[in-house]
Amino acid sequence: MDRIEKKEMSRRQRMTIRLLEEAYLELLDEEGEVTVAALCERADVNRTTFYRYFSDMEAFAEETRSALFSKFFSLLDGIELDTPAFSRDLSRRKILEALQITEKNEKLCRILLVDGSSDLAVRSLEEHLTLLRDTARAGCGEEEADLCYAAICGAIARLWVRWIDGRFSVPKEKMVLLIEGLLLRFYDLVGSGILKTGE
């Protein structure tokens, strides 16, 4: 059973989920592996309650990590570089802010970087860079646009993961330029017209 939609949850239910999420991160940091029994004991939540929201530990872990990735990537909502200089400057500041928050939350990011997290990061980023997808669909066929969109999200998310894994050895300012460069190449490709269906 999938998690109940948050908008349908009562305050008490949301508090229970928050307790489970906090306990999960603590146990991951301490043990590196988490069981339902250990999680419920740490969160002081009954196992029956846990299974009311999640089918198993894997579903809970993916949901929790996905939500946390989403918090980071939501900072990039509305990013658009194919615009006048003012908007491009605003987009650069959004990228820099996301990197700064990532750096400040290094421990949390490292906890999230377990097996499969790169793919989870890609899926999360795809939910937030929707202006890029819309731009791509305007420049080429829908299938081609979606492939380009998946490629750019994958490149940015994996760059982000490698940056964390490398302990932020590349300065944030250079990371901004790298991400901006990827985005500009994306705009060049979809704006060129070579990917339009039938051409």
KAKA-V831419 format. One record per residue. N is the residue number from 1. RES is the residue in one small letter. SS is DSSP state (2 for helix, 1 for strand, 0 for the rest). D_FIRST is the distance of its C-alpha to the first C-alpha in Angstrom with 1 decimal. Layout:
n/res/ss/d_first
N/RES/SS/D_FIRST
N/RES/SS/D_FIRST
This chain:
n/res/ss/d_first
1/m/0/0.0
2/d/0/3.8
3/r/0/6.6
4/i/0/8.6
5/e/0/11.6
6/k/2/14.5
7/k/2/16.9
8/e/2/15.1
9/m/0/15.1
10/s/0/18.1
11/r/2/20.5
12/r/2/19.4
13/q/2/15.7
14/r/2/16.9
15/m/2/19.3
16/t/2/16.8
17/i/2/14.9
18/r/2/18.5
19/l/2/19.5
20/l/2/16.7
21/e/2/17.7
22/e/2/21.3
23/a/2/21.1
24/y/2/19.3
25/l/2/22.2
26/e/2/24.7
27/l/2/23.6
28/l/2/23.4
29/d/2/26.9
30/e/2/28.2
31/e/2/26.6
32/g/0/25.3
33/e/0/22.3
34/v/0/19.6
35/t/0/17.9
36/v/2/15.4
37/a/2/18.4
38/a/2/20.7
39/l/2/18.3
40/c/2/17.8
41/e/2/21.5
42/r/2/22.6
43/a/2/20.5
44/d/0/21.5
45/v/0/18.0
46/n/0/16.9
47/r/2/14.4
48/t/2/12.8
49/t/2/12.5
50/f/2/10.9
51/y/2/8.1
52/r/2/7.7
53/y/2/6.9
54/f/0/5.8
55/s/0/5.0
56/d/0/8.7
57/m/2/11.8
58/e/2/12.1
59/a/2/9.0
60/f/2/10.5
61/a/2/14.0
62/e/2/13.6
63/e/2/12.2
64/t/2/15.1
65/r/2/17.7
66/s/2/17.0
67/a/2/17.4
68/l/2/20.6
69/f/2/22.0
70/s/2/21.5
71/k/2/23.7
72/f/2/26.4
73/f/2/26.4
74/s/2/26.3
75/l/2/29.9
76/l/2/30.7
77/d/0/29.6
78/g/0/32.5
79/i/0/34.4
80/e/0/37.1
81/l/0/40.1
82/d/0/41.8
83/t/0/43.4
84/p/0/46.6
85/a/2/47.4
86/f/2/46.2
87/s/2/42.6
88/r/2/42.8
89/d/2/43.9
90/l/2/41.0
91/s/2/38.5
92/r/2/40.2
93/r/2/39.8
94/k/2/36.1
95/i/2/35.8
96/l/2/38.0
97/e/2/36.0
98/a/2/32.7
99/l/2/34.7
100/q/2/36.2
101/i/2/32.9
102/t/2/31.6
103/e/2/34.8
104/k/2/34.6
105/n/0/31.1
106/e/2/32.1
107/k/2/30.5
108/l/2/27.1
109/c/2/27.4
110/r/2/28.4
111/i/2/25.5
112/l/2/23.2
113/l/0/25.3
114/v/0/23.7
115/d/0/23.1
116/g/0/21.4
117/s/2/21.9
118/s/2/24.5
119/d/2/22.2
120/l/2/19.7
121/a/2/22.8
122/v/2/23.9
123/r/2/20.7
124/s/2/20.9
125/l/2/24.6
126/e/2/24.2
127/e/0/22.4
128/h/0/25.6
129/l/0/28.6
130/t/2/28.2
131/l/2/32.0
132/l/2/32.7
133/r/2/30.6
134/d/2/32.5
135/t/2/35.8
136/a/2/35.1
137/r/2/34.3
138/a/2/37.6
139/g/2/39.5
140/c/0/38.3
141/g/0/36.2
142/e/2/32.4
143/e/2/31.6
144/e/2/34.1
145/a/2/33.0
146/d/2/29.3
147/l/2/30.7
148/c/2/33.0
149/y/2/30.3
150/a/2/28.0
151/a/2/31.1
152/i/2/32.2
153/c/2/28.8
154/g/2/28.6
155/a/2/32.1
156/i/2/31.7
157/a/2/28.5
158/r/2/30.1
159/l/2/33.3
160/w/2/31.6
161/v/2/29.9
162/r/2/33.3
163/w/2/35.1
164/i/2/33.0
165/d/2/33.4
166/g/0/37.1
167/r/0/37.3
168/f/0/38.3
169/s/0/41.6
170/v/0/41.9
171/p/0/43.0
172/k/2/40.6
173/e/2/43.3
174/k/2/43.4
175/m/2/39.6
176/v/2/39.9
177/l/2/42.5
178/l/2/40.5
179/i/2/37.5
180/e/2/39.8
181/g/2/41.6
182/l/2/38.5
183/l/2/37.7
184/l/2/41.3
185/r/2/41.3
186/f/2/38.2
187/y/2/40.1
188/d/2/43.1
189/l/2/41.3
190/v/2/39.5
191/g/2/42.5
192/s/0/45.0
193/g/0/44.2
194/i/0/44.2
195/l/0/40.6
196/k/0/41.0
197/t/0/40.0
198/g/0/43.1
199/e/0/45.1
